[in-house]
Every structure is written in structure tokens, then in C-alpha cells.
Amino acid sequence: MASTRDRVVVIGGGIGGLTAAVLLASRGLEVVLLERAARVGGKMREVVLGGRPIDVGPTVLTMRWVLDEIFASVGLCFEDHVRLRPAEILARHAWPGGATLDLFADVDRTADAIGALAGPREANGYRRFCRYAREIFDVVEAPFLRAERPTLRTVLSTAGSLGVGGLMKIDGHRTLHRALGDFFADERLRQLFGRYATYCGSSPYLAPATLSVIAHVEREGVWFPEGGMYRVAEALAAAAARAGAALRCGAHVAAIEDGGGRARAVVLEGGERIEADAIVMNADPAALRSGLFGQRPARKAPSGAPRSLSAVTWALVAEASGFPLLRHNVFFSADYEAEFRDLFDRGALPRDATVYVCAEDRWNAPSPEHGGASPGSASPGSASPGGASPDGACDARAGERLFLIVNAPATGDTHPPSSTEIHACEQRVFHQLQRFGLSLRSVGPSPVVTTPADFERLFPATGGALYGPASHGWSSPFARPASRSKLRGLYFAGGSVHPGAGVPMAALSGRIAAQSVMEDLASTSRSRAAATPGGTWTR
């Protein structure tokens, strides 16, 4: 007797959608992933300059255990598909006036570096902060990160199991900046650790102190995928195809059809209709709410919330001199609070911006003047062609790949920065880097500049917001949509929904969505065939 297989359509090939596709296909479902772009990856993107790929999306891989678990659950080993190098130095930080500080994966080395910068009291404060952030992680991992979006019922249940004292350890009632005052008197350190709020596109002056957990997961391990971050997206896509999923790029979904109170099918821009027993939408729910998938499903979209930050970015190949760059570098503004007032109150590009520089050809060999070992003693592997040598320096004759980011308001659809404003921002950024001693001379093709308006075109209905809703206030975890939508049979995945933004969080969202789909389809008691190995991936 012939058996039937449930068909799941995944809209969007970002990390959340790819993860859902891998897991659902491995369970024997017929999975069709539709990506409107020419390549999968979503916000995990790369551009090619002079024949050299440059990551222009996420640059940090943390919580690798998430991907380890996902690959293991389908009989694969993540590191067999993506070679990873651990970072010894997490980032190099610089302030106006010349002070610098390296954060290490090792707590003792970071404490020593902080002590040298700001004294033993601040070093002790850092150790206390590490314990505090770890306690938050221990509380939130199971009930929040690995589970469906918290509700009042689940919060009360968690409170019952943890006790009031345990729940208070989450520290959601204070802002991150205020909580950091318990550990650091030095404003530079409050600025440094407050920056973790921007990993969620938020302000440290408005975000809950719970986001201190990001400092913990970063200290637990930052990894460099050899060949760049985009290799992660490629590995997930290959795993999905291997499990039997069909991945179609250049497939623009124009509508979601519903009937009988549930999602029934998707319609492509060219008119093709694909029926589905379940649909996983790996796109910002704002796209659903704005009617980009039709007016009927828009009525079932979650309500809106204030947007997270966008960005202005530059990808370039350049000769860098004058400042000892590592892989990750942060050049702080002189007035951090004013920077965030510009972003969130004025809705404007900051007049004095913090600049992040990712030097993708460097492997973080520490130098003595920054509290590290002697040059060459800690850099794994050998130099990339035309890139970094084992001591962290670069072959300036060939130039090196650089990716620069400054935060911007998510106004790409309402009042995007003009070309004049973008040019003025660029002038300020490169002049600011020169004041820090860093000179950049482009030696390749023209830099690729991406603005909030560009991000809006890439990710419609977001205004260019890169992290979903802003994580501001104690209730922000409740603002992110859960995996199940109000339209039966339609599910959400991605960095705009629970549990949050970032590569591992988006992957967790895909896993949660897949679990929800499987639970709901199982309740229909329909038969399923075994998975058929060998899917397709067209692009």
C-alpha cells in the first residue's frame, strides 16, 4: 500500500530555515525550501572582491554546541563539514586617548589585562561579572534558549522550579548599563561590556541586564570557520539536500494561501502553486504583517514591536597600517550614551560612531604590548594566500580583506539616510580610524557599501533592522513571536523570532520550529514514508 508523506514548504534559506529543512527532511518529510535570492544563507552573506570572498554578515560563531547537536541529530559531524579554529583573543578594543584592551577566552588573562588597564579592583569586578553572567546562562538555557517562547504560564512554572531567588538571577528588571555599575567603576569597561547589547541590535541603556549572558557564551568559545562564515550556511544546505530536501534558489514566494482556518499552499511570483501540510516562514514576521504574502494571512501576523538596529557596512580589500589589528577590533566612540541617543531617539546616523573592524585574514596572534604572548606563539595554522602570516601581520602588497560596521537606525523604508549622509558617515568613520592610528588604503575593487535602504531591499518590511525587534525592557523576550503563528500550519523561524538574533539563536529557532511542525503533524496521525536520501539544491 502506498504511503503518503507530509510536505513542508520552508520560505527562506537563512540559518533558521536551513536548520528546519535539515531536521524535517531527516524525519522523512517532503521538504521544499524556497529562497528568493540567488544563494541561501539569509543574513549570512558574502561578497567577492577581486576574486576574494568577504563575509558581510555575521563574523562570530559562538555556542557551537548548537550546530554540533543539529548535525549529530542527523548522523553527521559538524566539524567534518566546517573546519573550525578557536579564538584565543576574542577582540581588541581601543578608546580615544590611546588605551587598548584585549579580551581573551581565558578569564585569568583577561583579568590580568583589565588590571593593567584599570587596576586590581576592576580585575576583581570582571571575575565577579563572569560568575554573574554564567549564573544567568545556567538559568535561561533550558527554559528559554532550548524551549518555545516563554509565556506567563511557563514563567510561573520556571519560577516554581527555580524559586524566586533563581528567577531573579535573570536580572531582567535592570538595564544592562546599570547592572554593569555593580562590577565596574571604569566607564570604559561599562562601555565594552555594554556593547553586547548591540549583538541584539539594542541599546545597553535600555536592554535588560539579562543580555550579560552574551558575554558568557562568547567567553565559552569563539570559532573561526576556515574559508569564512558562509561555509556554515553551505554546510547546512548540503546537509538538507543530503537528507532529501529540495532547495530552490531564485524562487520568490508571492503569497501564502489559507483555507479552512489553516495555511494550505504557497504561490510563487510566476504563478506556480505548491501545496503544503505545513509552512515554515524564515523571514521577519513584519513581512507577513505588511501583506507581502497576501492580505488574508496578514491578519494573522503578530503585532509589531520597536525595531532593532540596522547598519552601514563597508567590505574592502586594503593595505592596513599603523594599528595592530587582530581578527575582531572595536574602536569606541567618545560618548557612548550620545551615540545611542542618536540611534534610537533621533533616528539618525551617529555623529560619533563606534566602529567594528573585522580583519578576515588575521588569526589573532597576541602581541606583548597588548598583554599577549610574543608574536607567532599563539596563532594556529599558516597564512592565507595574500592574507595573514602566523604572527597576525598581513602581506600589505596583496592587501587584506576587511569588513567595517557602524550601527544605524532601521529607517531604510521610511527615511533612509541620503547618499550625502552616507558619504559624510564614511568620511567620519575613516577619519576616526586614522585618529586611532589605523590607515586604510584600498588596493582592490571599489568597496561594497551596504546601507539601511539596501538591507530593507534584502529583507523587506524590516527597514533594514538586522535583529528583529529591539531587546528593550524586561518584557522583550515576550515580544518575539513564538514558532507557532496564529494561522494553523504556519510556523516562524529565524533571528527575528524566539529565542533571538545571532547564528546559534537562529539555528535554535529552526530546531524549535521543526519540533512544533512534527508535533502538530503527528497529531493528525497521518502515515509517513522513510526519508529518501539525495535531495536537490539548485541555484
KOLGU-822572 format. One record per residue: residue in three letters; x, y, z of N, C-alpha, C in turn. Coordinates in steps of 0.02 Angstrom, whole numbers, plus 50000, padded with zeros to 5 digits. Layout:
BEGIN
ALAXYZXYZXYZ;...
***
This chain:
BEGIN
MET500424994150000500005000050000500445006250000;ALA500295010949955500695016949952500575021250013;SER501095024250038501035028750096501125035850073;THR500875040450112500935047450095501435050750140;ARG501755055850112502225059750152501965066750159;ASP501995069450220501805076350229502315080850195;ARG502065086150164502515090850130502555097250172;VAL503175099350183503305105650218503665110250170;VAL503395116350163503725121450124504075126250172;VAL504705127450161505095132250201505205138350158;ILE504965144050181505065150350144505675153850173;GLY506215154050135506815157350157507365152550177;GLY507955153850151508525149450164509045152450209;GLY508815156150261509285158350312509455152550358;ILE509825153950411510055148650456509465145050488;GLY508945148850508508365145650538507995141150489;GLY507895143550427507555139450378507955133350358;LEU508605134150349509035128450332509025123250387;THR509055125450450509035120750506508385116950507;ALA507835120450498507185117050497507155112050439;ALA507415113950382507415109450324507815103150338;VAL508405103950367508815098050384508435093350429;LEU508155095950482507845091650533507205088550508;LEU506795092250471506165089550446506285084450392;ALA506745085750347506885080750294507175074350324;SER507585075050376507875069150406507355064750441;ARG506775067750456506235063850487505755060850435;GLY505925061450372505535058250320505015062550287;LEU504985068950304504505073250271504765075650204;GLU504305077050159504495080150095504585087550108;VAL505185090050099505345096950115505545100650051;VAL505235106350040505415110749984505595117550014;LEU506225119550007506445126050031506475130849973;LEU506165136649981506125141649928506485147949951;GLU507005149749915507405155749931507385160449873;ARG507175166649884507105171349828507775173849802;ALA508295173749844508955176149823509305170749780;ALA509875172549753510245167849710510595162549751;ARG510695163749816511045159049859510685158749926;VAL510745153149960510475152550028510935156250076;GLY510715156850138511125159850190510785165450227;GLY510305168850195509965174450228510465179950245;LYS510485181850308510945187150329511675184750331;MET511775178250327512455175650322512645175850248;ARG512975181350229513115182650159513865183650148;GLU514065183250085514745185150067514735188650000;VAL515215193149991515305196249925516005194449902;VAL516135195249837516785193549809517095199949781;LEU517685201649806518055207449782518735205049756;GLY518855206349692519495204149663519605196749668;GLY519065192849664519115185649668519175182949739;ARG519105187349789519175185149859518515186049896;PRO518235180649925517605181249961517705184750028;ILE517225189050046517235192650109516565191650144;ASP516575189350206515955188750245515675195750256;VAL515025196650241514705203050252514075202150294;GLY514075197050335513535195750382513835194450450;PRO513605189350485513905187650549514655186150542;THR515045188250590515765186950588515995182850647;VAL515535181150692515705177550753515275171250758;LEU515585165550770515215159450784515325157550857;THR514785157650895514795155650965514305149850974;MET514285147251035513825141751051513845136250997;ARG514445134150980514505129250926514145122750942;TRP514015121751007513655115651026512975115150993;VAL512675120950976512035120850942512095117250875;LEU512585119250835512695116150770512955109050777;ASP513375107850828513595101050841512995096450852;GLU512515098750893511925094650908511485093650847;ILE511395098950808510965098450749511265093450699;PHE511895093950685512205089250638512205082150666;ALA512355081550731512355074850761511665071550758;SER511145075550764510465072850764510275069750697;VAL510655071450644510515068450578511105064050556;GLY511505061950605512035057250592512665060150561;LEU512775066650569513355069950540513775073250595;CYS514385074750579514835078450624514955085250593;PHE514765090450629514825097350603515535098850580;GLU516025096950620516715098850603516995094750545;ASP516655089450525516855086050464516675090250402;HIS516215094950411515975098950355516215106150358;VAL516365108550418516625115350426517205114950475;ARG517805116250451518385116150495518395122450537;LEU518505121850601518455127450648519115128550684;ARG519275134750695519845136550736519595140650796;PRO519805138850856519595142750915519975149350919;ALA519635154450942519955160950952520255161251021;GLU520885162951026521195164051091521035171051116;ILE521045175851070520855182751088520175184051056;LEU519695186251097519025187351072518985193751031;ALA519305199051054519285205351018519795210151048;ARG520025214751007520455220251030520025226651031;HIS520055230351087519645236251096520095242351104;ALA519875247951076520275254151080519815259951095;TRP520085264651134519705270651154520075276951132;PRO519715282351122520045288751110520535290251166;GLY521115292451150521625293651201522175288451200;GLY522055282851166522595277951157522555271551196;ALA522095270951245522045264851284521775259151241;THR522055253151252521815247151217521745241451267;LEU521325236751249521225230851292521015224951249;ASP521355219351259521165213051227520745208951276;LEU520195206251251519815201251290520025194351267;PHE520185190151314520405183351299519855178351316;ALA519895172451285519445167051304519605164751375;ASP520215165651397520435163651464520275169251514;VAL519905167651566519695172651616520295175851650;ASP520785171851668521355174651705521745179551662;ARG521835178051599522205182651555521825189151546;THR521165188651539520765194851532520795198851597;ALA520745195451654520785198951718521445202551726;ASP521985199351705522645202551709522675208651663;ALA522385208051603522385213651557521965219451583;ILE521395217951614520975223151643521335226351702;GLY521675222351742522065225051798522595229951775;ALA522925228151719523445232651692523145239051666;LEU522535238651640522215244651612521905248951666;ALA521555245851715521135249751760521235248151834;GLY521685243451850521815242151921521505235751946;PRO521745233252004521525226752030520785226552049;ARG520505232152070519785232052088519355230352027;GLU519535233151969519155231651908519275224451886;ALA519885221951896520025214951879519585210251921;ASN519525211851985519085207852028518365208452006;GLY518165214551986517485215551961517345211251900;TYR517845210551857517755206351798517635199051818;ARG518005196651866517905189651888517195188751916;ARG516965193751954516285193351980515765193651924;PHE515905197851874515455198251817515415191651779;CYS515965188151773515965181651739515515176651776;ARG515555176651843515135172151881514405174051874;TYR514265180451875513585183051867513295181051799;ALA513665181951745513425180251678513325172751671;ARG513755168851702513685161551700513045159351736;GLU512895162551792512285160851828511665162351786;ILE511675167851749511105169451706511035164051653;PHE511585162051622511555156851570511265150351598;ASP511495148451657511255142251687510505142351698;VAL510235148251713509515148851724509125148751658;VAL509375152151607508975153051546509065147551494;GLU509595143551499509735138851445509155134151430;ALA508935130351479508415125351465507725128451454;PRO507475132751500506785135151491506695140551439;PHE507235143951418507165149451371507505148051304;LEU508145146251305508515145551243508305139251205;ARG508195133851240508055127451207507305126151198;ALA506885130151228506165128851228505785134151189;GLU505145132951182504705137751148504705144351186;ARG504485149651152504475156251183504125156151251;PRO504415159451301504105159451367503425163051366;THR502975160451405502325163551416502255164651491;LEU501715167951511501605168951583501575162251618;ARG501255157251587501215150651619501895147451628;THR502305147751574502965144551580503425148351627;VAL503345155051630503745158951677503565156951748;LEU502915156351762502705154351829502945147351845;SER502935142951795503185136151806503935136251820;THR504295140351782505015140951794505155143751863;ALA504755148751882504845151751948504735146552002;GLY504255142051991504125136952040504695132052048;SER505025130451992505575125551995506225128752018;LEU506325135152003506945138452021506905142152087;GLY506305143852106506225148152164506295155452143;VAL506035159952184506065166952168506795169352161;GLY507225166852204507925168852201508245166852135;GLY508085160752111508355158552047508105162751990;LEU507465164351991507185168451937507475175451937;MET507615178151996507895184852000508595185151972;LYS508935179451968509605179351940509615181451867;ILE509035180951833509005182951763509115190451758;ASP508945194251809509075201451814508765205251756;GLY508135203751741507805207151687507505213851705;HIS507515215651770507195221751792507655227851788;ARG508305226651777508785232151772509055232551701;THR509285238451681509615238951617510315236051621;LEU510575234251564511255231451562511755236551588;HIS511695242851567512185247951588512165248851664;ARG511565248851692511515249751765511825243751802;ALA511685237751778511965231851812512725231751808;LEU513005234051753513735234051746514065238551798;GLY513695243451823513965247751876514115243951940;ASP513805238051949513955233952007514645230752003;PHE514925230551944515555226951934516125231551913;PHE515965236951879516495241151851516375248551866;ALA516875251751895516845259051904517115262651843;ASP517545259351805517855262251746517345262551689;GLU517205268551664516695269251612516895265551548;ARG517535264851535517745261251475517525253951478;LEU517555250951537517355243951544516595243251540;ARG516225248151566515505247951559515315248751485;GLN515705252551449515585253451378515725246851341;LEU516285243751358516485237551325515955232051335;PHE515775230751397515305225351411514585227251395;GLY514435233751394513785235951371513685234851297;ARG514235234451260514185233451188513845226851170;TYR513825222151215513495215851200512755216751184;ALA512455222251206511755223551188511685224451113;THR512215226951080512175227951007512175221450969;TYR512375215951001512325209450968511605207550955;CYS511145210850990510425210050978510135216450947;GLY510575220850924510335227050893509995231750941;SER510235231951003509895235651055510375240351091;SER510085244551134510485249351172510625246751242;PRO511235247251267511385244951335511025249251388;TYR510775255051368510425259451415509685257751419;LEU509455253251376508755251151375508665243551380;ALA509165239851361509125232551361509175229751432;PRO508845224151445508895221151512509575218251525;ALA509765218151589510415215451608510485208051591;THR509935204751577509955197751556510435196651498;LEU510515201851456510955201051398511685200351416;SER511845201051480512525199351502512715192251484;VAL512205188051473512325181151456512735180551392;ILE512695185551348513075185351286513825185351300;ALA514025189151351514735189251370514965182251390;HIS514525178551424514705171851445514775167151385;VAL514295167151339514335162351284514915164051238;GLU515095170451233515675172151193516315169851227;ARG516355170651292516955168451328517025160851327;GLU516455157351321516475150051318516755147551251;GLY516805151951202517105149751140516885153851080;VAL517365156851046517265160050981517655155950930;TRP517335154450874517635150050825517675153450757;PHE518225152150721518315154650654518225148850605;PRO517705148750565517645143550513518165144950458;GLU518555140050442519035140850388518665141950323;GLY518865147050286518525148750225517965153850234;GLY517825155650297517325160750310516685158050339;MET516285162650367515665160750399515165157650350;TYR515195159650287514705157050239514755149550231;ARG515315146550250515385139350246514865135850291;VAL514655139250344514145136450388513485135650351;ALA513285140950314512665140550275512715135150222;GLU513295134750189513375129550138513325122550168;ALA513605121650227513595115050259512875113150277;LEU512485117850303511795116450319511395114850256;ALA511515118550202511165117250140511335110350113;ALA511965108450116512165101850093511855096350135;ALA511815097550201511505092550246510765091850231;ALA510435097450216509725097250199509605093250135;ALA510015094650084509945091050021510095083650030;ARG510595082150070510775075150083510195071450118;ALA509825075050160509255072050196508645071350151;GLY508665074250092508105073550046507735079850030;ALA507925085450058507575091750045507745094349975;ALA507265097649945507375101149882507465108549897;LEU508035111249878508195118249891508175122049824;ARG507735126949820507645130649758507805138049770;CYS508345140349740508515147449744508215151149684;GLY508135157649692507795161549641507045160249639;ALA506775157749695506065156149699505735161049747;HIS505375165849720505075171249759504355169549776;VAL504225168549840503545167049862503145173549865;ALA502595173849827502195179849824501585179649870;ALA501375173549889500775173049931500765166549969;ILE500455166850027500295160950067499535160150064;GLU499305154450040498585153150036498345149650099;ASP497765151650122497465148250179496755146050160;GLY496515141350198495845138650187495655134150244;GLY495045134450266494825130250322495195131850386;GLY495425138150392495745140150454496475138250460;ARG496785136250404497485134350408497845136150344;ALA498515136550347498925137750288498905131550244;ARG498815132750178498715127150133499245126650078;ALA499505132350056499945132249998500325138749993;VAL500835138849951501175145049933501115145949858;VAL501125152149837501105153749766501725157849749;LEU502095155549699502705159149679502535165049634;GLU503015169349625502915175349586502685173849515;GLY502915168349487502725166549419502065162949414;GLY501735161649472501085158449471501085151249494;GLU501665148149500501695141249524501405140649594;ARG500985135549604500675134349669500945127849698;ILE501155128049761501425122149794501015120949858;GLU500655115449859500265113749918500725111549974;ALA500495112550035500915110750093500475108750151;ASP500725103950189500405102150252500635106650309;ALA501205109750299501465114650347501935119350310;ILE501965125550333502405130650304502815133750359;VAL503475133750350503935137050396504175143350362;MET504035149050392504225155450363504855158050397;ASN505415157650361506045160150385506155167150356;ALA505745171750379505775178750360505515182750419;ASP505675189050422505435193150476504665193250475;PRO504335191850531503605192050532503305198650508;ALA503715204050508503475210350481503285209750408;ALA503615205250372503445204150301502745201250295;LEU502555196950341501875194250341501385199750360;ARG501545203450411501105208750436500985214150384;SER501475215550343501415220950294501045218750231;GLY500855212350226500475210050169500895207350112;LEU501545206450122501965204050067501805196850048;PHE501445193150090501225186450074500465186050066;GLY500155191850056499435191950048499085195150107;GLN498495197950094498125201450146497785196850196;ARG497565191050173497225186450220497695183850274;PRO498285181150257498735178950311498995184850352;ALA499005190950323499255196750361498845197950423;ARG498195196050420497765197150478497955192550536;LYS498335187350522498555182750575499275184050598;ALA499565189450573500265190950591500305193550662;PRO500875192250695500965195050762501015202650760;SER500845205750815500875213050818501605215450814;GLY501695221650794502365224350786502675226350852;ALA503325227450850503705229750908504245234350882;PRO504525238650925505065243150903505635239150871;ARG505905241950818506425238450780507105238750814;SER507495233750800508195233750820508595238050771;LEU509245238150780509675242250739509785239350669;SER509945243850623510205242050558510955243550560;ALA511255244550501511975245950500512155249150433;VAL512735252350433513075254150371513725250050372;THR513855246550318514445242150317514865243550254;TRP515505242050260515975242650205516375236250200;ALA516385233250142516825227450128517345229750078;LEU517975228650095518515231150052519135226950058;VAL519575227550009520245224750012520715230750017;ALA521115230950069521515236950082522175235150116;GLU522655239750109523255239550149523105242950215;ALA523235239550270523115242250337523785243350372;SER523865249150402524485250650437524345255250495;GLY524815255150544524795259950598524455257650661;PHE524015252650657523685249850716523715242250710;PRO523905238750765523985231450761523315227850763;LEU523005227150706522355223850702522405216450720;LEU521875213950750521765206750757521155204950714;ARG520875199050725520295197150684519705201750700;HIS519555202750764518995207050785519255213050822;ASN519055219050800519305225250829518725230150838;VAL518725233550895518195238350910518515245050929;PHE518305250250893518555256950906517965261050933;PHE518005262550998517425265551033517365272951020;SER516735275251022516595282451019516775285651085;ALA516815292251084516995295951145516415296451194;ASP515795296351168515205297151210514695291751189;TYR514715286151225514305280351206513565281951213;GLU513375285251267512675286751278512405291251223;ALA512795296251202512585300651148512505296751083;GLU512935291851072512875287651012512195284251008;PHE511975281551064511335278051064510745282751065;ARG510835288851090510305293851083510205295551010;ASP510755296150973510705297450901510325291850867;LEU510485285650884510195279950850509455278950866;PHE509275279250929508595277450949508145283550961;ASP508415289050984507995294950997507935299250934;ARG508495300650902508485304850843508355300950779;GLY508455294250781508375290250721508845292250666;ALA509465293750685509955296350638510615292550645;LEU511025293050593511695290250597512075293850652;PRO512435290250693512785293450749513325298350725;ARG513365304050759513865308950742514565306650762;ASP514595302350812515235299350834515085292050846;ALA515295287750799515085280750800515635276250825;THR515435270850859515885265350873515965261350808;VAL516585259550791516725256150728516995249150743;TYR516685244250713516925237350717517295235750652;VAL517895232850659518295230850601518455223450607;CYS518235219650558518415212550555518945211750502;ALA519545209650523520095208450477520115200950464;GLU519805198950409519645191850399520245187450384;ASP520805190450368521405186450353521855185650414;ARG521645188050471522065187650531521785182350579;TRP522255179150614522055173550658522195174950731;ASN522265181350749522295183250820522915180750857;ALA523485182250830524095181150869524205187050914;PRO524245186050981524335191751026525035194651021;SER525085200951042525735204351043525875206751114;PRO526505207351133526675208951202526365215451227;GLU526315220651184526065227051208525325226851224;HIS524975221451205524265220951220524135215251269;GLY524625213351306524535208451358524565201251334;GLY524835200151274524845193451247525545190551248;ALA525605185051212526245181651207526655184951153;SER527255182251142527675185051089527375183551021;PRO527505187650971527215186550906527375179650879;GLY526855176550852526945170050821526845164250868;SER526765165550933526745159950980526055156850988;ALA525525160350965524855157850980524395157450920;SER524665158450860524225158550802524195151750771;PRO523605148650767523555142050737523605142350662;GLY523915137350633523915136850560524405141450526;SER524365141650462524815145750422524435151350389;ALA524795155350352524495161250322524025159150265;SER523485163250258523065162650199523415166050141;PRO523315163750080523625167050023523425174350020;GLY523915178650017523765185750014523475188350078;GLY523535184650133523205186750194523675187150252;ALA523505183950307523875184850369524435179650376;SER524975181850406525505177250424525375174650494;PRO525725169450517525595166650583525675171650640;ASP526035177150630526105181850686525565187250686;GLY525055186450643524495191050643524585196750595;ALA525185197650567525285203050519525025200850451;CYS524965205650405524705204150339525195206150286;ASP525135202750229525525204450171525215210650139;ALA525495216450154525195222650132525215223450057;ARG525665219850023525705220549950525065218049917;ALA524775212849947524165210049919523545213249949;GLY523615216750004523035219450039522705213950079;GLU522255215850121521885211050161521145212650160;ARG520735207550174520015208150172519775211150238;LEU519385216550232519135220050291518385221050285;PHE518045220650341517335221950345517205226650403;LEU516935232550389516815237750439516065238550450;ILE515885239550513515175240450531515105246350578;VAL514615250550565514375255350614513615254450620;ASN513355255250680512635254550690512265260350658;ALA511645258850637511225263850605510495262450624;PRO510065267550622509355266350637509025262450580;ALA508525258550597508175254450547507625258550513;THR507845263250473507385267750438507445267150363;GLY507655261350340507765260450269507145260850226;ASP506555260250257505935260550218505545267050229;THR505735270950280505355276950296505745283350279;HIS506325284250309506755289850291507485287550292;PRO507675283850240508365281150238508865286750233;PRO509465285650259509995290650251510125292050178;SER510205298350161510335300250092511045298350073;SER511185298650008511865297249986512365302150016;THR512145308350025512575313450056512725311550128;GLU512215309250164512305307250234512755301050239;ILE512675296350193513095290350194513825292250180;HIS513925296750132514605298950116514915302550176;ALA514525306850210514785310350269514955305350324;CYS514535300250332514665295050382515315291450366;GLU515415289850302516025286450282516645290750297;GLN516595297150282517155301550296517315301750371;ARG516795302150412516895302250485517215295750509;VAL516975290150482517225283650505517965282850489;PHE518165284250427518865283250408519325288350440;HIS519075294450452519475299350489519555297250561;GLN519025294450590519055292050659519575286550666;LEU519575281750619520065276350622520775279150616;GLN520865284350576521525287450572521735290450638;ARG521265293250675521425295950741521655290450789;PHE521415284350778521645278650818522305275950792;GLY522555278850738523185276550709523115271650653;LEU522495269950634522385264950582522285268450514;SER522735267050468522675269650400522475263950353;LEU521985265250311521755260350263521805263250193;ARG522135259550149522185261650079521915256050035;SER521345257450004521025252449962521475250649903;VAL521575244049893522005241849838521635237149791;GLY521015235849805520625231349763520075235149727;PRO519555231749707518975234949677518655239849727;SER518205243849703517855248649747517515244949804;PRO517555247749864517215244549921516475243549908;VAL516205238349938515475237049935515175240049998;VAL514745245049989514425248650044513695246350047;THR513475244550107512785242350117512465246850169;THR511875249450154511535254350197510885251550222;PRO510545254950268509885252650290509395251550232;ALA509425255950182508975255050124509145248650086;ASP509795246950081509995240750049509745234750089;PHE509815235050155509575229550197508825228850192;GLU508465234450185507745234150175507575230450110;ARG507955231650057507835228049995507995220550002;LEU508505219050039508675212050050508175208450094;PHE507935212050146507485209150196506875213750203;PRO506395213150157505845218050153505425218550216;ALA505165224650226504705226350280505055227050347;THR505725226950347506095227550410506395234450421;GLY506405238550369506765244950374507515244050377;GLY507725237750366508435236250372508645233750440;ALA508155232950486508315230150552508615223150543;LEU509165221950577509535215750567509425210650621;TYR509055212450673508995207950732508275207050754;GLY507795208650711507095208150732506905213950776;PRO506465212750826506285218150872506865219750920;ALA506885225850942507395227750992507265224251058;SER507805222451091507755219051157507795224351211;HIS507265228151218507235233451268506695232051319;GLY506875232451383506385231351436506335224151458;TRP506055223251517506015216451546505565211851505;SER505085214751469504605210551432504835208851362;SER505435210951342505645209851273505655202451252;PRO505805197651297505765190651274505065188651251;PHE504545192051277503865190351258503675193651192;ALA504065198551169503905202251108504075198251045;ARG504545193651051504735189750992504215184250980;PRO503995183450918503495178350903503745171350920;ALA503275167150940503425160050951503445156450885;SER503605150050886503665146350824502985145350790;ARG502455144450829501785143450801501445150250791;SER501215151450731500855157650717500125156850735;LYS499745162250727499025161950740498655158550683;LEU498985157450627498685153750571498945146650575;ARG498485142050588498685135050597499065132550536;GLY499605129050547500005126450493500555131050468;LEU500585137150497501125141850480501565142950540;TYR502215142250529502705142450584503245147650567;PHE503555150250620504085155350612504755152450632;ALA505275154550596505975153050615506395158950593;GLY506975159750626507445165050607507625169350666;GLY508085174050653508345178250706507865183550730;SER507285184450696506795189350718506295186450767;VAL506325179950778505835176650822506215173550881;HIS505835170350925506145167150983506615161550961;PRO507215160650991507445164051052507845170451042;GLY507995172450978508345178750970508805178850909;ALA509185184250906509615185450848510285181950856;GLY510635181150800511285177950800511255171050770;VAL511815168550748511835162150713511575156350756;PRO511835155350817511575149650855510845150450874;MET510625156550888509925157650906509475156350847;ALA509675158550788509275157150728509235149550716;ALA509785146050727509775138750719509305135650771;LEU509325138050833508865135550884508145136750864;SER508015142650834507325144050813507095139050760;GLY507555137250715507385132250664507245125450695;ARG507635123750746507505117350780506845117450816;ILE506685123050849506045123550885505465123150835;ALA505535126650778505005126450728504905119350702;ALA505465115850688505405108950665505065104550716;GLN505225105450779504895101550832504145102950833;SER503955109350826503245111150826502885108050767;VAL503195108250708502895105150648502785097750660;MET503295094350684503245087050694502705085350745;GLU502675089150799502165087850850501465088750820;ASP501365094050781500695095450755500505090550700;LEU500985088750658500825083850606500705076950635;ALA501065075350688500965068850720500265068250748;SER499985073850770499315073650799498785072050747;THR498945072650683498465070950630498475063550614;SER498965059850642499015052550634499065050450561;ARG499395054550522499495052650452500145048750445;SER500155044050398500745039850390501305043750356;ARG501905041550370502495044650339502945039250310;ALA503235040950255503725036450225504405038050253;ALA504855033350245505545034650267505865039750222;ALA506375042950248506725048150209507055045050148;THR507025048550093507365046450032508005050350025;PRO508585047150030509205051050027509305054049958;GLY509645059749959509825063049896509315068049873;GLY509355074049901508915079449879509245083449824;THR508955089249810509235093549758509355100449786;TRP509835103749757510005110649777510145114349713;THR509675118449692509755122249630509885129449645;ARG510325132549607510475139649616510715142549550;
***
